[in-house]
Amino acid sequence: MSETLKNRRSRSAVVGILRRDTNVLVIKRSATVRAPGKICFPGGGIESGETAPMALVRELREELNLDVVPIHEVWQSRTPSGIDLHWWLAEHDPQQPFVCNPAEVEWACWMTCAEMKASPDLLESNQAFLEAFAEGEFFF
């Protein structure tokens, strides 16, 4: 399938919010994916026939070899390029280590929302999420 056709089909994406105490799981995108080098929450495109929770489970397994349980959607937004984002709170076994898939993720770590927001490489859509959270539009 051509990259153009694949991009047209993937107009919705899911974003995973995983917490550990006051921290959230953050990734730095690899050089080979869209928005390379950007800091963001893990996630990716919802494929044909998938629900957002199914995509979340698949994406976190692909990106971080992490098994997650989707809890509930906390927010929705649309990127400037027209991709509908579905932001989902998820749980995972804290004993399960994440292992970055280098084709998609350069590194992953736990950060506070303030640390994430202060990053100069923060992906724009994640900035909007963090601002909405700070303004009390939703809780997680």
CNS distance restraints for C-alpha pairs under 8 A (distance, minus, plus):
assign (resid   1 and name CA) (resid   5 and name CA) 6.62 0.50 0.50
assign (resid   1 and name CA) (resid   6 and name CA) 6.52 0.50 0.50
assign (resid   2 and name CA) (resid   6 and name CA) 6.20 0.50 0.50
assign (resid   3 and name CA) (resid   7 and name CA) 6.09 0.50 0.50
assign (resid   4 and name CA) (resid   8 and name CA) 6.32 0.50 0.50
assign (resid   5 and name CA) (resid   9 and name CA) 6.37 0.50 0.50
assign (resid   6 and name CA) (resid  10 and name CA) 6.36 0.50 0.50
assign (resid   7 and name CA) (resid  11 and name CA) 7.14 0.50 0.50
assign (resid   9 and name CA) (resid  47 and name CA) 7.55 0.50 0.50
assign (resid   9 and name CA) (resid  48 and name CA) 7.49 0.50 0.50
assign (resid  10 and name CA) (resid  45 and name CA) 5.49 0.50 0.50
assign (resid  10 and name CA) (resid  46 and name CA) 6.18 0.50 0.50
assign (resid  10 and name CA) (resid  47 and name CA) 6.34 0.50 0.50
assign (resid  10 and name CA) (resid  48 and name CA) 7.99 0.50 0.50
assign (resid  10 and name CA) (resid  83 and name CA) 7.90 0.50 0.50
assign (resid  11 and name CA) (resid  45 and name CA) 7.32 0.50 0.50
assign (resid  11 and name CA) (resid  46 and name CA) 7.77 0.50 0.50
assign (resid  11 and name CA) (resid  82 and name CA) 7.14 0.50 0.50
assign (resid  11 and name CA) (resid  83 and name CA) 4.80 0.50 0.50
assign (resid  11 and name CA) (resid  84 and name CA) 6.30 0.50 0.50
assign (resid  12 and name CA) (resid  45 and name CA) 5.90 0.50 0.50
assign (resid  12 and name CA) (resid  46 and name CA) 5.60 0.50 0.50
assign (resid  12 and name CA) (resid  83 and name CA) 5.35 0.50 0.50
assign (resid  12 and name CA) (resid  84 and name CA) 4.60 0.50 0.50
assign (resid  12 and name CA) (resid  85 and name CA) 5.89 0.50 0.50
assign (resid  12 and name CA) (resid  86 and name CA) 7.62 0.50 0.50
assign (resid  13 and name CA) (resid  43 and name CA) 7.26 0.50 0.50
assign (resid  13 and name CA) (resid  44 and name CA) 5.20 0.50 0.50
assign (resid  13 and name CA) (resid  45 and name CA) 4.02 0.50 0.50
assign (resid  13 and name CA) (resid  46 and name CA) 4.96 0.50 0.50
assign (resid  13 and name CA) (resid  52 and name CA) 7.54 0.50 0.50
assign (resid  13 and name CA) (resid  83 and name CA) 6.95 0.50 0.50
assign (resid  13 and name CA) (resid  84 and name CA) 6.21 0.50 0.50
assign (resid  13 and name CA) (resid  85 and name CA) 4.95 0.50 0.50
assign (resid  13 and name CA) (resid  86 and name CA) 6.21 0.50 0.50
assign (resid  14 and name CA) (resid  43 and name CA) 5.46 0.50 0.50
assign (resid  14 and name CA) (resid  44 and name CA) 5.55 0.50 0.50
assign (resid  14 and name CA) (resid  45 and name CA) 6.31 0.50 0.50
assign (resid  14 and name CA) (resid  46 and name CA) 6.54 0.50 0.50
assign (resid  14 and name CA) (resid  52 and name CA) 5.95 0.50 0.50
assign (resid  14 and name CA) (resid  53 and name CA) 7.98 0.50 0.50
assign (resid  14 and name CA) (resid  55 and name CA) 6.72 0.50 0.50
assign (resid  14 and name CA) (resid  56 and name CA) 5.98 0.50 0.50
assign (resid  14 and name CA) (resid  85 and name CA) 5.63 0.50 0.50
assign (resid  14 and name CA) (resid  86 and name CA) 4.72 0.50 0.50
assign (resid  14 and name CA) (resid  87 and name CA) 5.91 0.50 0.50
assign (resid  14 and name CA) (resid  88 and name CA) 7.07 0.50 0.50
assign (resid  15 and name CA) (resid  41 and name CA) 6.34 0.50 0.50
assign (resid  15 and name CA) (resid  42 and name CA) 5.93 0.50 0.50
assign (resid  15 and name CA) (resid  43 and name CA) 4.39 0.50 0.50
assign (resid  15 and name CA) (resid  44 and name CA) 6.62 0.50 0.50
assign (resid  15 and name CA) (resid  56 and name CA) 7.01 0.50 0.50
assign (resid  15 and name CA) (resid  85 and name CA) 6.88 0.50 0.50
assign (resid  15 and name CA) (resid  86 and name CA) 6.06 0.50 0.50
assign (resid  15 and name CA) (resid  87 and name CA) 4.71 0.50 0.50
assign (resid  15 and name CA) (resid  88 and name CA) 5.99 0.50 0.50
assign (resid  16 and name CA) (resid  41 and name CA) 6.21 0.50 0.50
assign (resid  16 and name CA) (resid  42 and name CA) 5.56 0.50 0.50
assign (resid  16 and name CA) (resid  43 and name CA) 5.64 0.50 0.50
assign (resid  16 and name CA) (resid  56 and name CA) 6.51 0.50 0.50
assign (resid  16 and name CA) (resid  60 and name CA) 7.80 0.50 0.50
assign (resid  16 and name CA) (resid  87 and name CA) 6.20 0.50 0.50
assign (resid  16 and name CA) (resid  88 and name CA) 5.19 0.50 0.50
assign (resid  16 and name CA) (resid  89 and name CA) 6.06 0.50 0.50
assign (resid  16 and name CA) (resid  90 and name CA) 6.37 0.50 0.50
assign (resid  17 and name CA) (resid  24 and name CA) 6.68 0.50 0.50
assign (resid  17 and name CA) (resid  25 and name CA) 6.97 0.50 0.50
assign (resid  17 and name CA) (resid  41 and name CA) 6.67 0.50 0.50
assign (resid  17 and name CA) (resid  42 and name CA) 7.72 0.50 0.50
assign (resid  17 and name CA) (resid  87 and name CA) 7.09 0.50 0.50
assign (resid  17 and name CA) (resid  88 and name CA) 5.87 0.50 0.50
assign (resid  17 and name CA) (resid  89 and name CA) 4.69 0.50 0.50
assign (resid  17 and name CA) (resid  90 and name CA) 5.93 0.50 0.50
assign (resid  18 and name CA) (resid  24 and name CA) 5.51 0.50 0.50
assign (resid  18 and name CA) (resid  25 and name CA) 5.55 0.50 0.50
assign (resid  18 and name CA) (resid  89 and name CA) 6.24 0.50 0.50
assign (resid  18 and name CA) (resid  90 and name CA) 5.46 0.50 0.50
assign (resid  18 and name CA) (resid  91 and name CA) 6.11 0.50 0.50
assign (resid  18 and name CA) (resid  92 and name CA) 7.56 0.50 0.50
assign (resid  19 and name CA) (resid  23 and name CA) 5.64 0.50 0.50
assign (resid  19 and name CA) (resid  24 and name CA) 4.53 0.50 0.50
assign (resid  19 and name CA) (resid  25 and name CA) 6.50 0.50 0.50
assign (resid  19 and name CA) (resid  91 and name CA) 7.58 0.50 0.50
assign (resid  20 and name CA) (resid  24 and name CA) 6.18 0.50 0.50
assign (resid  20 and name CA) (resid  25 and name CA) 7.84 0.50 0.50
assign (resid  20 and name CA) (resid 110 and name CA) 7.60 0.50 0.50
assign (resid  22 and name CA) (resid 112 and name CA) 6.10 0.50 0.50
assign (resid  23 and name CA) (resid 110 and name CA) 5.55 0.50 0.50
assign (resid  23 and name CA) (resid 111 and name CA) 4.88 0.50 0.50
assign (resid  23 and name CA) (resid 112 and name CA) 4.38 0.50 0.50
assign (resid  23 and name CA) (resid 113 and name CA) 6.89 0.50 0.50
assign (resid  24 and name CA) (resid 110 and name CA) 5.38 0.50 0.50
assign (resid  24 and name CA) (resid 111 and name CA) 5.49 0.50 0.50
assign (resid  24 and name CA) (resid 112 and name CA) 6.09 0.50 0.50
assign (resid  24 and name CA) (resid 113 and name CA) 6.95 0.50 0.50
assign (resid  25 and name CA) (resid  41 and name CA) 6.54 0.50 0.50
assign (resid  25 and name CA) (resid  42 and name CA) 7.62 0.50 0.50
assign (resid  25 and name CA) (resid 108 and name CA) 7.00 0.50 0.50
assign (resid  25 and name CA) (resid 109 and name CA) 5.81 0.50 0.50
assign (resid  25 and name CA) (resid 110 and name CA) 4.69 0.50 0.50
assign (resid  25 and name CA) (resid 111 and name CA) 6.58 0.50 0.50
assign (resid  26 and name CA) (resid  39 and name CA) 6.85 0.50 0.50
assign (resid  26 and name CA) (resid  40 and name CA) 5.61 0.50 0.50
assign (resid  26 and name CA) (resid  41 and name CA) 4.83 0.50 0.50
assign (resid  26 and name CA) (resid  42 and name CA) 6.57 0.50 0.50
assign (resid  26 and name CA) (resid 108 and name CA) 5.55 0.50 0.50
assign (resid  26 and name CA) (resid 109 and name CA) 5.50 0.50 0.50
assign (resid  26 and name CA) (resid 110 and name CA) 6.01 0.50 0.50
assign (resid  26 and name CA) (resid 111 and name CA) 6.70 0.50 0.50
assign (resid  26 and name CA) (resid 116 and name CA) 7.79 0.50 0.50
assign (resid  27 and name CA) (resid  39 and name CA) 5.71 0.50 0.50
assign (resid  27 and name CA) (resid  40 and name CA) 5.52 0.50 0.50
assign (resid  27 and name CA) (resid  41 and name CA) 5.93 0.50 0.50
assign (resid  27 and name CA) (resid  42 and name CA) 6.08 0.50 0.50
assign (resid  27 and name CA) (resid 105 and name CA) 6.48 0.50 0.50
assign (resid  27 and name CA) (resid 106 and name CA) 7.37 0.50 0.50
assign (resid  27 and name CA) (resid 107 and name CA) 5.71 0.50 0.50
assign (resid  27 and name CA) (resid 108 and name CA) 4.21 0.50 0.50
assign (resid  27 and name CA) (resid 109 and name CA) 6.53 0.50 0.50
assign (resid  28 and name CA) (resid  37 and name CA) 5.74 0.50 0.50
assign (resid  28 and name CA) (resid  38 and name CA) 5.53 0.50 0.50
assign (resid  28 and name CA) (resid  39 and name CA) 4.51 0.50 0.50
assign (resid  28 and name CA) (resid  40 and name CA) 6.46 0.50 0.50
assign (resid  28 and name CA) (resid 105 and name CA) 5.87 0.50 0.50
assign (resid  28 and name CA) (resid 106 and name CA) 5.44 0.50 0.50
assign (resid  28 and name CA) (resid 107 and name CA) 5.40 0.50 0.50
assign (resid  28 and name CA) (resid 108 and name CA) 6.34 0.50 0.50
assign (resid  29 and name CA) (resid  33 and name CA) 6.82 0.50 0.50
assign (resid  29 and name CA) (resid  35 and name CA) 7.10 0.50 0.50
assign (resid  29 and name CA) (resid  36 and name CA) 5.26 0.50 0.50
assign (resid  29 and name CA) (resid  37 and name CA) 4.95 0.50 0.50
assign (resid  29 and name CA) (resid  38 and name CA) 5.50 0.50 0.50
assign (resid  29 and name CA) (resid  39 and name CA) 6.54 0.50 0.50
assign (resid  29 and name CA) (resid  40 and name CA) 7.66 0.50 0.50
assign (resid  29 and name CA) (resid 104 and name CA) 6.04 0.50 0.50
assign (resid  29 and name CA) (resid 105 and name CA) 4.68 0.50 0.50
assign (resid  29 and name CA) (resid 106 and name CA) 5.64 0.50 0.50
assign (resid  29 and name CA) (resid 107 and name CA) 7.56 0.50 0.50
assign (resid  30 and name CA) (resid  36 and name CA) 5.48 0.50 0.50
assign (resid  30 and name CA) (resid  37 and name CA) 5.88 0.50 0.50
assign (resid  30 and name CA) (resid 102 and name CA) 6.62 0.50 0.50
assign (resid  30 and name CA) (resid 103 and name CA) 6.34 0.50 0.50
assign (resid  30 and name CA) (resid 104 and name CA) 5.04 0.50 0.50
assign (resid  30 and name CA) (resid 105 and name CA) 4.68 0.50 0.50
assign (resid  30 and name CA) (resid 106 and name CA) 4.65 0.50 0.50
assign (resid  31 and name CA) (resid  36 and name CA) 4.63 0.50 0.50
assign (resid  31 and name CA) (resid  37 and name CA) 6.12 0.50 0.50
assign (resid  31 and name CA) (resid 104 and name CA) 7.87 0.50 0.50
assign (resid  31 and name CA) (resid 106 and name CA) 7.79 0.50 0.50
assign (resid  32 and name CA) (resid  36 and name CA) 6.50 0.50 0.50
assign (resid  32 and name CA) (resid 103 and name CA) 6.49 0.50 0.50
assign (resid  32 and name CA) (resid 104 and name CA) 6.84 0.50 0.50
assign (resid  33 and name CA) (resid 103 and name CA) 7.76 0.50 0.50
assign (resid  33 and name CA) (resid 104 and name CA) 6.21 0.50 0.50
assign (resid  35 and name CA) (resid 123 and name CA) 7.69 0.50 0.50
assign (resid  37 and name CA) (resid 106 and name CA) 7.84 0.50 0.50
assign (resid  37 and name CA) (resid 121 and name CA) 7.15 0.50 0.50
assign (resid  38 and name CA) (resid 121 and name CA) 5.07 0.50 0.50
assign (resid  38 and name CA) (resid 122 and name CA) 5.65 0.50 0.50
assign (resid  38 and name CA) (resid 123 and name CA) 5.45 0.50 0.50
assign (resid  39 and name CA) (resid 116 and name CA) 7.71 0.50 0.50
assign (resid  39 and name CA) (resid 119 and name CA) 7.50 0.50 0.50
assign (resid  39 and name CA) (resid 121 and name CA) 5.58 0.50 0.50
assign (resid  39 and name CA) (resid 122 and name CA) 4.62 0.50 0.50
assign (resid  39 and name CA) (resid 123 and name CA) 5.77 0.50 0.50
assign (resid  40 and name CA) (resid 122 and name CA) 6.18 0.50 0.50
assign (resid  40 and name CA) (resid 123 and name CA) 5.75 0.50 0.50
assign (resid  40 and name CA) (resid 126 and name CA) 6.09 0.50 0.50
assign (resid  41 and name CA) (resid 126 and name CA) 7.28 0.50 0.50
assign (resid  42 and name CA) (resid  59 and name CA) 7.74 0.50 0.50
assign (resid  42 and name CA) (resid  60 and name CA) 6.76 0.50 0.50
assign (resid  42 and name CA) (resid  63 and name CA) 7.46 0.50 0.50
assign (resid  43 and name CA) (resid  56 and name CA) 6.35 0.50 0.50
assign (resid  43 and name CA) (resid  59 and name CA) 5.53 0.50 0.50
assign (resid  43 and name CA) (resid  60 and name CA) 6.43 0.50 0.50
assign (resid  43 and name CA) (resid  63 and name CA) 7.90 0.50 0.50
assign (resid  44 and name CA) (resid  55 and name CA) 7.57 0.50 0.50
assign (resid  44 and name CA) (resid  56 and name CA) 7.62 0.50 0.50
assign (resid  44 and name CA) (resid  59 and name CA) 6.02 0.50 0.50
assign (resid  45 and name CA) (resid  55 and name CA) 7.22 0.50 0.50
assign (resid  46 and name CA) (resid  50 and name CA) 6.18 0.50 0.50
assign (resid  46 and name CA) (resid  51 and name CA) 7.12 0.50 0.50
assign (resid  46 and name CA) (resid  52 and name CA) 6.38 0.50 0.50
assign (resid  46 and name CA) (resid  55 and name CA) 5.34 0.50 0.50
assign (resid  47 and name CA) (resid  55 and name CA) 7.10 0.50 0.50
assign (resid  50 and name CA) (resid  54 and name CA) 5.80 0.50 0.50
assign (resid  50 and name CA) (resid  55 and name CA) 6.11 0.50 0.50
assign (resid  51 and name CA) (resid  55 and name CA) 6.25 0.50 0.50
assign (resid  52 and name CA) (resid  56 and name CA) 6.10 0.50 0.50
assign (resid  52 and name CA) (resid  86 and name CA) 7.10 0.50 0.50
assign (resid  53 and name CA) (resid  57 and name CA) 6.32 0.50 0.50
assign (resid  53 and name CA) (resid  70 and name CA) 5.75 0.50 0.50
assign (resid  53 and name CA) (resid  88 and name CA) 7.86 0.50 0.50
assign (resid  54 and name CA) (resid  58 and name CA) 6.30 0.50 0.50
assign (resid  55 and name CA) (resid  59 and name CA) 5.86 0.50 0.50
assign (resid  56 and name CA) (resid  60 and name CA) 6.12 0.50 0.50
assign (resid  56 and name CA) (resid  68 and name CA) 7.97 0.50 0.50
assign (resid  56 and name CA) (resid  70 and name CA) 7.22 0.50 0.50
assign (resid  56 and name CA) (resid  88 and name CA) 7.92 0.50 0.50
assign (resid  57 and name CA) (resid  61 and name CA) 6.22 0.50 0.50
assign (resid  57 and name CA) (resid  67 and name CA) 6.72 0.50 0.50
assign (resid  57 and name CA) (resid  68 and name CA) 5.84 0.50 0.50
assign (resid  57 and name CA) (resid  69 and name CA) 7.08 0.50 0.50
assign (resid  57 and name CA) (resid  70 and name CA) 7.36 0.50 0.50
assign (resid  58 and name CA) (resid  62 and name CA) 6.09 0.50 0.50
assign (resid  59 and name CA) (resid  63 and name CA) 5.93 0.50 0.50
assign (resid  60 and name CA) (resid  64 and name CA) 5.46 0.50 0.50
assign (resid  60 and name CA) (resid  65 and name CA) 6.41 0.50 0.50
assign (resid  60 and name CA) (resid  66 and name CA) 5.59 0.50 0.50
assign (resid  60 and name CA) (resid  67 and name CA) 6.95 0.50 0.50
assign (resid  60 and name CA) (resid  68 and name CA) 7.25 0.50 0.50
assign (resid  61 and name CA) (resid  65 and name CA) 4.13 0.50 0.50
assign (resid  61 and name CA) (resid  66 and name CA) 4.76 0.50 0.50
assign (resid  61 and name CA) (resid  67 and name CA) 5.95 0.50 0.50
assign (resid  62 and name CA) (resid  66 and name CA) 7.94 0.50 0.50
assign (resid  62 and name CA) (resid 101 and name CA) 6.94 0.50 0.50
assign (resid  63 and name CA) (resid  99 and name CA) 7.95 0.50 0.50
assign (resid  63 and name CA) (resid 100 and name CA) 5.97 0.50 0.50
assign (resid  63 and name CA) (resid 101 and name CA) 5.18 0.50 0.50
assign (resid  63 and name CA) (resid 104 and name CA) 6.04 0.50 0.50
assign (resid  63 and name CA) (resid 105 and name CA) 6.32 0.50 0.50
assign (resid  64 and name CA) (resid  98 and name CA) 5.16 0.50 0.50
assign (resid  64 and name CA) (resid  99 and name CA) 4.87 0.50 0.50
assign (resid  64 and name CA) (resid 100 and name CA) 4.57 0.50 0.50
assign (resid  64 and name CA) (resid 101 and name CA) 5.97 0.50 0.50
assign (resid  64 and name CA) (resid 105 and name CA) 7.75 0.50 0.50
assign (resid  65 and name CA) (resid  98 and name CA) 5.93 0.50 0.50
assign (resid  65 and name CA) (resid  99 and name CA) 5.57 0.50 0.50
assign (resid  65 and name CA) (resid 100 and name CA) 7.04 0.50 0.50
assign (resid  65 and name CA) (resid 101 and name CA) 7.55 0.50 0.50
assign (resid  66 and name CA) (resid  92 and name CA) 7.60 0.50 0.50
assign (resid  66 and name CA) (resid  96 and name CA) 7.18 0.50 0.50
assign (resid  66 and name CA) (resid  97 and name CA) 7.37 0.50 0.50
assign (resid  66 and name CA) (resid  98 and name CA) 5.59 0.50 0.50
assign (resid  66 and name CA) (resid  99 and name CA) 7.47 0.50 0.50
assign (resid  67 and name CA) (resid  92 and name CA) 6.26 0.50 0.50
assign (resid  67 and name CA) (resid  93 and name CA) 7.72 0.50 0.50
assign (resid  68 and name CA) (resid  90 and name CA) 6.17 0.50 0.50
assign (resid  68 and name CA) (resid  91 and name CA) 5.52 0.50 0.50
assign (resid  68 and name CA) (resid  92 and name CA) 4.67 0.50 0.50
assign (resid  68 and name CA) (resid  93 and name CA) 7.69 0.50 0.50
assign (resid  69 and name CA) (resid  90 and name CA) 5.41 0.50 0.50
assign (resid  69 and name CA) (resid  91 and name CA) 5.18 0.50 0.50
assign (resid  69 and name CA) (resid  92 and name CA) 6.30 0.50 0.50
assign (resid  70 and name CA) (resid  88 and name CA) 6.72 0.50 0.50
assign (resid  70 and name CA) (resid  89 and name CA) 6.24 0.50 0.50
assign (resid  70 and name CA) (resid  90 and name CA) 4.28 0.50 0.50
assign (resid  70 and name CA) (resid  91 and name CA) 6.50 0.50 0.50
assign (resid  71 and name CA) (resid  88 and name CA) 7.07 0.50 0.50
assign (resid  71 and name CA) (resid  89 and name CA) 5.51 0.50 0.50
assign (resid  71 and name CA) (resid  90 and name CA) 5.11 0.50 0.50
assign (resid  71 and name CA) (resid  91 and name CA) 6.96 0.50 0.50
assign (resid  72 and name CA) (resid  88 and name CA) 5.64 0.50 0.50
assign (resid  72 and name CA) (resid  89 and name CA) 5.62 0.50 0.50
assign (resid  72 and name CA) (resid  90 and name CA) 7.34 0.50 0.50
assign (resid  73 and name CA) (resid  86 and name CA) 6.75 0.50 0.50
assign (resid  73 and name CA) (resid  87 and name CA) 5.65 0.50 0.50
assign (resid  73 and name CA) (resid  88 and name CA) 4.23 0.50 0.50
assign (resid  73 and name CA) (resid  89 and name CA) 6.21 0.50 0.50
assign (resid  74 and name CA) (resid  86 and name CA) 7.98 0.50 0.50
assign (resid  74 and name CA) (resid  87 and name CA) 5.72 0.50 0.50
assign (resid  74 and name CA) (resid  88 and name CA) 5.65 0.50 0.50
assign (resid  74 and name CA) (resid  89 and name CA) 6.54 0.50 0.50
assign (resid  74 and name CA) (resid 138 and name CA) 6.47 0.50 0.50
assign (resid  74 and name CA) (resid 139 and name CA) 7.11 0.50 0.50
assign (resid  74 and name CA) (resid 140 and name CA) 6.86 0.50 0.50
assign (resid  75 and name CA) (resid  86 and name CA) 6.35 0.50 0.50
assign (resid  75 and name CA) (resid  87 and name CA) 5.16 0.50 0.50
assign (resid  75 and name CA) (resid  88 and name CA) 7.34 0.50 0.50
assign (resid  75 and name CA) (resid 138 and name CA) 7.07 0.50 0.50
assign (resid  76 and name CA) (resid  84 and name CA) 7.25 0.50 0.50
assign (resid  76 and name CA) (resid  85 and name CA) 5.59 0.50 0.50
assign (resid  76 and name CA) (resid  86 and name CA) 4.85 0.50 0.50
assign (resid  76 and name CA) (resid  87 and name CA) 5.96 0.50 0.50
assign (resid  77 and name CA) (resid  84 and name CA) 5.91 0.50 0.50
assign (resid  77 and name CA) (resid  85 and name CA) 5.19 0.50 0.50
assign (resid  77 and name CA) (resid  86 and name CA) 6.90 0.50 0.50
assign (resid  78 and name CA) (resid  82 and name CA) 5.81 0.50 0.50
assign (resid  78 and name CA) (resid  83 and name CA) 5.43 0.50 0.50
assign (resid  78 and name CA) (resid  84 and name CA) 4.47 0.50 0.50
assign (resid  78 and name CA) (resid  85 and name CA) 5.77 0.50 0.50
assign (resid  79 and name CA) (resid  83 and name CA) 5.22 0.50 0.50
assign (resid  79 and name CA) (resid  84 and name CA) 6.62 0.50 0.50
assign (resid  79 and name CA) (resid  85 and name CA) 7.36 0.50 0.50
assign (resid  79 and name CA) (resid 125 and name CA) 6.16 0.50 0.50
assign (resid  89 and name CA) (resid 140 and name CA) 6.75 0.50 0.50
assign (resid  92 and name CA) (resid  96 and name CA) 7.62 0.50 0.50
assign (resid 100 and name CA) (resid 104 and name CA) 7.75 0.50 0.50
assign (resid 100 and name CA) (resid 105 and name CA) 5.64 0.50 0.50
assign (resid 100 and name CA) (resid 106 and name CA) 6.96 0.50 0.50
assign (resid 100 and name CA) (resid 107 and name CA) 6.29 0.50 0.50
assign (resid 100 and name CA) (resid 108 and name CA) 6.94 0.50 0.50
assign (resid 101 and name CA) (resid 105 and name CA) 5.60 0.50 0.50
assign (resid 101 and name CA) (resid 106 and name CA) 7.73 0.50 0.50
assign (resid 102 and name CA) (resid 106 and name CA) 5.64 0.50 0.50
assign (resid 111 and name CA) (resid 115 and name CA) 5.93 0.50 0.50
assign (resid 111 and name CA) (resid 116 and name CA) 6.20 0.50 0.50
assign (resid 112 and name CA) (resid 116 and name CA) 6.27 0.50 0.50
assign (resid 113 and name CA) (resid 117 and name CA) 6.01 0.50 0.50
assign (resid 113 and name CA) (resid 130 and name CA) 6.97 0.50 0.50
assign (resid 114 and name CA) (resid 118 and name CA) 6.17 0.50 0.50
assign (resid 115 and name CA) (resid 119 and name CA) 6.56 0.50 0.50
assign (resid 116 and name CA) (resid 122 and name CA) 7.03 0.50 0.50
assign (resid 117 and name CA) (resid 122 and name CA) 6.80 0.50 0.50
assign (resid 117 and name CA) (resid 127 and name CA) 6.40 0.50 0.50
assign (resid 117 and name CA) (resid 130 and name CA) 6.89 0.50 0.50
assign (resid 118 and name CA) (resid 122 and name CA) 7.85 0.50 0.50
assign (resid 122 and name CA) (resid 126 and name CA) 6.78 0.50 0.50
assign (resid 122 and name CA) (resid 127 and name CA) 6.68 0.50 0.50
assign (resid 123 and name CA) (resid 127 and name CA) 6.54 0.50 0.50
assign (resid 124 and name CA) (resid 128 and name CA) 6.58 0.50 0.50
assign (resid 125 and name CA) (resid 129 and name CA) 6.44 0.50 0.50
assign (resid 126 and name CA) (resid 130 and name CA) 6.16 0.50 0.50
assign (resid 127 and name CA) (resid 131 and name CA) 6.16 0.50 0.50
assign (resid 128 and name CA) (resid 132 and name CA) 6.15 0.50 0.50
assign (resid 129 and name CA) (resid 133 and name CA) 6.16 0.50 0.50
assign (resid 130 and name CA) (resid 134 and name CA) 6.11 0.50 0.50
assign (resid 131 and name CA) (resid 135 and name CA) 6.17 0.50 0.50
assign (resid 132 and name CA) (resid 136 and name CA) 6.40 0.50 0.50
assign (resid 132 and name CA) (resid 137 and name CA) 5.42 0.50 0.50
assign (resid 132 and name CA) (resid 138 and name CA) 7.37 0.50 0.50
assign (resid 133 and name CA) (resid 137 and name CA) 5.66 0.50 0.50
assign (resid 133 and name CA) (resid 138 and name CA) 5.79 0.50 0.50
assign (resid 133 and name CA) (resid 139 and name CA) 6.72 0.50 0.50
